[in-house]
């Protein structure tokens, strides 16, 4: 199973978050971990893990008669890929319109604005 799709679906993020938390595990381990919140069957989890292997996000290593899965990419890098793709797709690669959109939504607290100012000042001084 090979896929050219790079972006993760919402449910694939759920699996990745569980695997990042666990650091490694079999499909059975992941199914037990995800069962309370998702209610997924073993076959669903196994399919999603195999898909994530094909996408290059995780690796599988045969241990006895099962596969053990480990993340191949750290969460910050995965988040970065998603944000970069979104900025490219929605804002033509420009970050300022994204920041403006977030500010205009009104979700910024005073501390957020101060933190952003400090970050911008640091980059301006370089």
N, C-alpha and C positions, 0 to 999 in steps of 0.2 A: 504494500500500500504506500504509494508516494503521492504527496500533495505539493502543489506549488504555492498554496496559500500560506502566508506567513503570519497573518494576524490570528490571534486566539479568539474564539467565541467566549461568551460569558461563562458557559459551563466548562469550557477548557481551562479558563482561569481558576475556576473552583478546584479542578483537579490539580492544577499546578500549585495553587496555594497550599493544598493539602500535602503535596509532595515536598514543597519547600519547607513546610513545617516539620514533616517527618524525616526529611533528608534522604530517605530511601525506603523502599518497601515493595512488596509483591502486589499483584493485582488484588489478592485476597485481603492484604493489609489495608490497601487503599479503600476497598469496598467497605470494610468494617469502619474505617475512619469517616467515610463519606455517608454511610447508611443513615445515621441519625438526622443529618441535615438535608440530604438529597433523596433518600429512599431508593437509591439505584441498585439494580441487580449486578451481580458479579460480571455478567457479560457486557453490560453497559460500560462499567469501569474499565474492563479489559480492552474494549474497542477504543475508548477514549485514550487510554495509555498508548496503545499501538499507533493511533493517529498522531499523538504527540511525539512519538519516536520518529515517525515518518517526516514530521515537520522539523525535526532537529532540536526540539526543546528538551527532550529527555533521552536517556540511553537505557538500554535493556541489557542485562548480563545474566546469562543462564547460571543458576545456582541449583544444582541437583536437577529436579524435574520441574522447576518453576523459574520464571524470570524475575529478577530484582530490578526495579526501576530507580534511577537517580536523576536529579535535574542536571541538564547539560549546560544550562544557562541560569545565571543568578537573577533573582527577581528585579533588581534595579536595571539590569540590562534589558530584560523583557519589557519593562515599563518604558524604558527609553526608546525601544523600537516602536512601540505603539504610539507614543507621543510624537516621535519624529514623523511617522507615517501620517498621523492625523494632521500635523502642522503642514506637511507637504500637500496633502489632499484638500484640506479645508481652507488653508491660508496661504497657499502658494509658496510655502517654505518660510514665510515671515512669522516671527514669534510675537512681535508687537501687537498685531490684531488679536491673537489669542489672549494675551494678557489684558488687553482692553476689554475683550468680551467678558473675561472673568471678573474684572473690576465692575463693569456695567451691570452684571448680575446682582451685585450687592452682597456677595458672600464673603467679602474681605472684612476682617476685623482690623481694628487700629494697629494691633501688633503685627498683623500680616503686612500691612502697608509699610510699617517701620522696617521690618525684616527685608522686604523687597528693596526699599531705598538703600539700605546698607549693602545689599548684594550688588545693586547697580553701581553704587559708588566704588566698590572694590574693583569691579570690572572696568569702570571708567578710568581709574588710576593706573591700570596696567598698560 
